[in-house]
Amino acid sequence: MCEAQVRKAMNTRYIDGDASDFYFYCSNGDIDQVRRILEAPDRQSIDELVKLERNGDTALHIATEKGHVEIVKILLEHRCSRRIRNRTGKVASALATTPVMQKLFMRSEASDRFHESGTSRTMAHYLPKEKKTDTTSNEPNTTSNEPNTSNEPNTTNKETNAPSNEKPQFIQEFETEEEVYEYSLNHQTTAMWLRFYNWFSRTFPCFFQRENLNLDSFALHKNNDFQYFLQKKLGENYKETLKEFDKAQQSNSIEALLTIYSGENGFYGSLNRQLASSSAEADTSPHLCDRFIIEFHIRGDELKKRFFIGTAYRGATIELSDLSLYEKAYKNEPRGVIGFKAFTSTSENEQVALRFIIKNPPKDHEIGVLFVIETNVKSSTIIGISDVSDYQDEKEILFMPGNLFVVKNIVKDVVHTSKEYQKSLTLTEIHLEYLHIPVSLWKKLTHTYKSAVENTFT
């Protein structure tokens, strides 16, 4: 899709020298005039000011190319588009030649977009149930040989002062691989009916225009739970972000939502923390963001065009004891399965993941991890979004919640070198492979019927 954008930009006709006054102020480095226009109460919108001019350039492109750092900084602060390509097919960041200018186009130092500080909340580990080895003793088991695999300190039984054997909440057990298939069946069946509902509601709106049922109430930007989430989590950015969702709804395209997701408005981090929260807590439960996930499911046909096949990378810092979970998933039979509970951002470029690992060095009892994720099957839940991202150089690959993976290998003490920081890192590589579980339409329909019958008689 990025290549298609480049071809379109290069094949468009332009007129040399024809541009707006604002463009020439940016070109000449006239910061006073630029500020005067941007601060005027009746000024044009930032999209109108920093647009593709008839000469095939934008004000951001020319200011970047000529090294006007202060002008570029103020344009970016006003949230001008970074994704426009000029007559040579380049985005503005590609014209940054100095470290100072390049840094302006990079994601915030505080961002954790391609790094996980502990995976206990965002990943679910499905491990086989352990068989009991001693069923004859009437004495309670007061000790545990299992390491503490959560990020919380060891808990003890208050009466006996013995360690608790209770497993961390993020470990979910299954007895057979059929249970993993059941999980995937539920997930895919739900997605199918969401797409059908969306088609039916748009094709036959008369069924929904009733006093107690209005089609607009199902719109993402009007969903009460989702609005509550935005207001509570984003604070001052709430109204601005809601406007972006309004625009996304009007565009009727998943691209607008992907752009919001990729930005630095605080939405990404808040969304994933919410999805990883305990469902037992009403105010922080994941259901507040369900409507955002549903939007992705009902636009599956759009997402299919963005499918990604290849290798993606993500950094992490985990407790040393948590590594045993991945080792069990790798060695055990039946195999263990790793599930993503939240939207997970990865990069095609290993160097991007290393940059975020360097910013988050491990502490005592922690290790640095590089997840190497292989995808060999087309899926509408694993997609490339760099063409709609404000940070196209990151080459972002997005994994939706619910994707499953098997651990293919664990390699310890691998030395990686960050070219950007000229620094070597010793990491543990955890190789994951996307677990594709094909489910036929007949299976989904049968599963729907059985579920309906069971719910009717329970």
C-alpha positions in Angstrom: 0.0 0.0 0.0 2.9 2.3 0.6 4.2 1.5 -2.8 0.8 2.4 -4.3 0.9 5.7 -2.6 4.4 6.4 -4.0 3.3 5.6 -7.5 0.2 7.8 -7.2 2.2 10.8 -5.9 4.9 10.5 -8.7 2.3 10.1 -11.5 0.4 13.3 -10.5 0.9 16.5 -12.5 2.3 19.5 -10.6 3.0 23.2 -11.4 6.4 24.4 -10.4 6.5 27.5 -8.1 2.7 27.5 -7.5 2.1 27.4 -3.7 0.4 29.4 -0.9 1.9 32.2 1.2 2.1 30.0 4.2 4.2 27.5 2.2 6.7 30.2 1.3 6.9 31.5 4.9 7.8 27.9 6.0 10.3 27.7 3.1 12.0 30.9 4.0 12.1 30.1 7.7 9.9 33.0 8.7 8.9 31.7 12.1 7.1 35.0 13.1 4.7 34.8 10.1 4.1 31.1 10.6 3.2 31.7 14.3 1.0 34.6 13.4 -1.1 32.5 11.0 -1.3 29.5 13.3 -2.3 31.5 16.3 -4.9 33.6 14.4 -8.5 32.9 15.7 -10.0 32.8 12.2 -7.2 30.8 10.6 -7.7 27.9 8.2 -7.5 24.4 9.6 -4.1 22.8 9.9 -5.0 20.4 7.1 -5.7 23.3 4.8 -2.5 25.1 5.7 -0.2 22.1 5.5 -1.7 20.5 2.3 -0.2 19.2 -0.9 0.4 22.3 -2.9 0.1 22.5 -6.6 3.9 22.4 -6.9 3.9 18.9 -5.4 5.1 19.8 -1.9 3.7 20.6 1.6 4.9 23.3 4.0 6.2 20.5 6.3 8.2 19.0 3.4 9.9 22.2 2.5 10.6 23.3 6.1 12.1 19.8 6.8 14.2 19.8 3.7 15.6 23.3 4.4 16.4 22.4 8.1 14.0 24.9 9.8 13.7 23.0 13.1 11.5 25.4 14.9 9.0 25.6 12.1 8.8 21.8 11.8 8.4 21.6 15.5 5.5 24.0 15.6 3.8 22.4 12.6 4.0 18.9 14.3 2.7 20.4 17.6 -0.4 21.6 15.7 -0.8 18.0 14.5 -0.4 18.5 10.8 -0.4 15.4 8.7 2.9 13.5 8.4 1.6 11.0 5.9 1.3 13.2 2.8 3.8 12.2 0.0 5.4 14.9 -2.2 6.0 14.8 -5.9 8.9 12.3 -5.4 6.8 10.0 -3.4 8.4 10.8 0.0 6.9 11.7 3.3 8.4 14.7 5.2 10.4 12.5 7.6 12.4 11.1 4.7 13.8 14.5 4.1 15.2 14.9 7.6 19.0 14.8 7.4 20.2 15.9 10.9 19.8 14.0 14.2 17.8 16.9 15.7 15.4 17.0 12.8 15.0 13.2 12.7 14.2 13.1 16.4 11.2 15.5 15.8 9.6 12.8 13.6 10.2 9.9 16.0 7.8 8.6 18.6 8.0 10.0 22.2 10.8 8.6 24.3 8.2 7.7 26.9 6.3 5.5 24.5 6.2 1.7 25.0 4.6 0.9 21.7 7.0 -1.8 20.6 7.9 -3.0 24.1 6.2 -4.9 26.9 7.1 -4.3 30.6 6.1 -7.7 31.7 3.7 -9.9 29.7 1.5 -11.1 32.5 -1.3 -8.7 31.7 -1.3 -8.6 27.9 -0.5 -12.2 27.1 -2.5 -15.3 28.1 -0.6 -18.6 28.5 -2.7 -21.7 27.9 -0.8 -24.5 29.5 -1.8 -28.2 30.0 -3.2 -29.0 33.4 -0.7 -30.7 35.6 -1.5 -34.1 36.8 -1.7 -34.7 40.5 1.2 -36.9 41.7 0.0 -37.8 45.1 -3.7 -38.5 45.8 -3.3 -40.7 48.9 -2.1 -38.1 51.4 -4.7 -36.3 53.5 -2.2 -33.6 54.5 -2.6 -30.3 52.7 0.2 -29.4 50.3 1.8 -26.4 52.0 4.9 -26.0 49.8 5.3 -25.4 46.1 8.2 -26.3 43.8 6.8 -24.0 41.1 8.6 -20.6 40.8 6.6 -17.5 41.3 5.6 -16.7 37.7 3.6 -13.5 38.3 4.9 -10.0 38.7 3.5 -10.0 42.2 5.5 -11.0 45.3 4.9 -14.5 46.7 1.8 -14.7 48.9 1.4 -16.9 51.9 -1.4 -18.6 53.8 -2.0 -16.4 56.8 -2.9 -19.3 59.1 0.0 -21.6 58.2 2.5 -19.0 57.0 3.1 -21.3 54.0 3.5 -20.2 50.4 0.3 -20.2 48.4 -0.1 -22.7 45.6 -2.5 -20.5 43.7 -1.5 -20.0 40.1 -1.2 -16.5 38.6 -4.3 -15.2 37.1 -2.8 -14.8 33.6 -2.2 -18.6 33.3 -5.2 -20.3 31.8 -5.2 -24.1 31.7 -6.6 -26.6 29.2 -6.7 -30.4 29.2 -6.7 -31.0 25.4 -6.0 -29.3 22.2 -9.8 -29.5 21.5 -10.2 -26.8 24.1 -7.9 -24.5 22.1 -10.0 -25.3 19.0 -13.1 -24.4 20.9 -11.6 -21.0 21.8 -10.9 -20.3 18.2 -14.3 -21.5 17.1 -16.0 -19.1 19.5 -13.8 -16.3 18.3 -14.4 -16.8 14.6 -18.1 -17.5 15.0 -18.5 -14.2 16.9 -16.7 -12.3 14.2 -18.8 -13.9 11.4 -22.1 -12.8 13.1 -20.8 -9.3 13.8 -20.1 -8.9 10.0 -23.5 -10.3 9.2 -25.2 -8.0 11.6 -23.4 -5.0 10.2 -24.5 -5.9 6.6 -28.1 -6.6 7.6 -28.5 -3.4 9.7 -27.1 -1.3 6.8 -29.1 -3.1 4.1 -32.4 -3.2 6.0 -32.3 -0.1 8.3 -36.1 -0.1 8.6 -35.8 -2.9 11.1 -33.8 -0.7 13.4 -35.6 2.6 13.2 -37.8 2.1 16.2 -38.5 3.9 19.4 -36.3 1.6 21.5 -33.8 0.7 18.8 -31.9 3.2 16.8 -29.2 2.3 14.3 -27.1 5.3 15.3 -26.8 4.0 18.8 -24.5 1.2 17.5 -22.0 3.7 16.0 -18.6 3.6 17.6 -18.4 7.3 18.5 -21.8 7.3 20.1 -21.3 4.2 22.2 -21.8 5.1 25.8 -19.2 2.7 27.2 -16.6 3.8 24.7 -17.2 7.5 25.3 -16.9 6.8 29.1 -13.6 5.1 28.5 -12.2 8.0 26.4 -13.3 10.6 28.9 -11.9 8.8 31.9 -8.6 7.7 30.4 -7.6 10.5 28.0 -8.4 13.6 30.2 -7.6 16.8 28.2 -7.3 14.8 25.0 -10.8 13.4 25.3 -12.7 16.0 23.1 -10.0 16.2 20.4 -9.9 12.4 20.2 -13.7 12.1 20.0 -13.6 14.6 17.1 -11.1 12.2 15.3 -13.5 9.3 15.9 -16.4 11.5 14.5 -14.3 12.0 11.3 -13.5 8.3 11.2 -17.2 7.5 11.3 -17.9 9.9 8.4 -15.1 8.4 6.3 -16.6 5.0 6.7 -13.2 3.4 6.5 -11.0 1.4 8.8 -8.0 3.5 7.8 -9.1 6.4 9.9 -9.3 4.2 13.0 -5.9 2.8 12.3 -4.5 6.3 12.1 -6.0 7.2 15.5 -4.6 4.0 16.9 -1.1 4.7 15.6 -0.9 8.2 17.0 0.6 9.6 20.2 -2.7 10.9 21.7 -2.6 8.5 24.6 -5.3 6.3 23.1 -3.1 3.3 22.3 -1.7 2.8 25.8 -5.0 3.4 27.5 -6.8 1.0 25.2 -4.4 -1.9 25.8 -4.3 -1.3 29.6 -8.1 -1.5 29.5 -8.3 -4.7 27.5 -5.8 -6.3 29.9 -7.7 -5.3 33.0 -9.6 -7.7 35.2 -13.2 -8.2 34.0 -14.3 -8.4 37.6 -13.7 -4.6 38.0 -16.7 -2.8 36.5 -15.0 0.5 35.9 -11.9 -0.9 34.4 -13.2 -4.0 32.6 -12.4 -4.7 29.0 -16.0 -4.4 27.8 -15.7 -0.6 27.7 -13.4 -1.1 24.6 -15.4 -4.0 23.1 -17.0 -1.6 20.6 -13.6 -0.7 19.2 -12.7 -4.3 18.6 -16.1 -5.0 17.1 -15.4 -2.2 14.5 -12.4 -4.2 13.3 -14.4 -7.5 13.1 -17.1 -6.0 11.0 -14.6 -4.4 8.6 -12.8 -7.7 8.1 -13.0 -7.4 4.3 -11.0 -4.2 4.4 -8.5 -5.7 6.7 -8.0 -8.7 4.5 -6.3 -6.4 2.0 -3.7 -5.5 4.6 -2.7 -9.1 5.6 0.9 -9.6 6.6 3.0 -12.7 6.0 6.5 -12.7 7.3 8.5 -12.0 10.5 7.7 -9.2 13.0 9.5 -8.2 16.2 8.6 -6.9 19.6 10.7 -6.2 22.7 9.8 -7.1 26.3 11.3 -7.0 29.8 10.0 -9.9 31.9 10.7 -11.5 35.3 13.3 -14.2 35.0 10.9 -16.6 36.6 8.3 -15.9 33.9 10.6 -17.5 31.3 9.6 -20.9 32.7 6.1 -20.3 31.3 7.4 -20.0 27.8 9.7 -23.0 28.3 6.7 -25.1 29.5 4.7 -24.0 26.5 7.6 -25.0 24.2 8.4 -28.4 25.7 5.1 -29.7 27.0 2.7 -32.1 25.3 0.0 -31.2 24.5 1.7 -28.0 23.5 1.2 -24.7 25.3 -0.4 -21.8 23.4 0.2 -18.1 23.8 -2.7 -15.7 23.3 -2.7 -11.9 22.8 -5.3 -10.2 25.1 -4.8 -6.7 23.7 -3.8 -5.0 20.4 -0.1 -5.8 19.9 2.1 -3.5 17.9 5.2 -5.1 16.3 7.6 -4.0 13.6 9.0 -5.6 10.4 12.2 -3.9 11.3 14.2 -5.6 14.1 16.0 -2.3 14.8 12.8 -0.6 15.8 12.1 -3.2 18.5 15.7 -2.9 19.7 15.3 0.9 20.0 12.5 0.4 22.5 14.3 -2.4 24.4 17.2 0.0 25.0 14.9 2.6 26.4 13.6 0.0 28.9 16.6 -1.9 30.3 15.9 -4.9 32.6 16.1 -4.5 36.4 17.2 -7.1 39.0 15.6 -10.5 38.4 14.5 -9.4 34.9 15.7 -10.3 31.4 15.4 -8.5 28.1 13.4 -10.4 25.5 13.0 -10.1 21.8 9.8 -11.8 20.5 10.3 -13.1 16.9 6.8 -13.7 15.5 6.3 -15.7 12.3 3.1 -15.5 10.3 2.8 -17.9 7.4 -1.0 -17.7 6.7 -3.1 -14.8 5.5 -5.3 -13.4 8.3 -7.5 -10.3 8.6 -6.4 -10.1 12.3 -2.7 -9.6 11.4 -2.2 -6.5 9.3 0.3 -3.9 8.1 -0.6 -0.3 9.0 2.6 1.7 8.1 0.8 3.4 5.2 -1.7 5.1 7.6 0.7 5.6 10.5 2.2 8.9 11.5 5.4 7.0 11.9 5.8 5.1 8.7 9.5 4.3 9.3 8.4 2.0 12.1 6.9 -0.4 9.6 4.2 -1.4 12.0 2.4 -4.8 12.0 -0.7 -4.9 14.2 -1.9 -8.1 15.8 -5.5 -8.0 17.0 -6.6 -9.4 20.4 -7.5 -13.1 20.3 -4.7 -14.3 18.0 -3.0 -17.5 19.2 0.6 -18.6 18.8 2.8 -21.6 19.6 6.3 -21.3 20.9 8.7 -22.6 18.2 12.0 -22.0 20.0 13.7 -20.2 22.8 17.3 -19.0 22.3 19.2 -17.5 25.2 22.1 -15.0 25.3 21.8 -13.8 21.7 23.8 -10.6 21.0 22.0 -7.9 19.0 23.4 -4.6 18.0 21.4 -1.4 17.8 22.7 0.6 14.8 20.9 3.7 16.0 22.5 3.7 19.4 25.7 1.8 18.5 25.1 -0.5 21.4 25.1 -4.3 21.9 22.3 -6.1 23.8 22.3 -9.6 25.1 18.7 -10.9 24.8 16.6 -14.0 25.0 14.8 -14.7 21.8 11.3 -16.2 22.1 10.1 -17.4 18.7 6.4 -17.5 18.2 4.4 -18.9 15.2 0.9 -17.9 14.4 -1.5 -20.8 15.1 -4.0 -20.9 12.2 -7.1 -22.9 13.1 -9.3 -23.1 10.0 -13.0 -23.3 10.8 -15.6 -23.9 8.0 -18.8 -22.0 7.6 -20.8 -25.2 8.4 -18.9 -25.5 11.7 -19.7 -21.9 12.7 -23.4 -22.4 11.9 -23.6 -25.6 13.8 -21.8 -24.1 16.7 -24.3 -21.2 16.7 -27.2 -23.6 16.7 -25.8 -25.6 19.6 -25.1 -22.5 21.6 -28.6 -21.2 21.0 -30.1 -24.5 22.1 -28.0 -24.7 25.2 -28.8 -21.1 26.2 -32.5 -21.7 25.7 -32.7 -24.7 28.1 -30.3 -23.3 30.8 
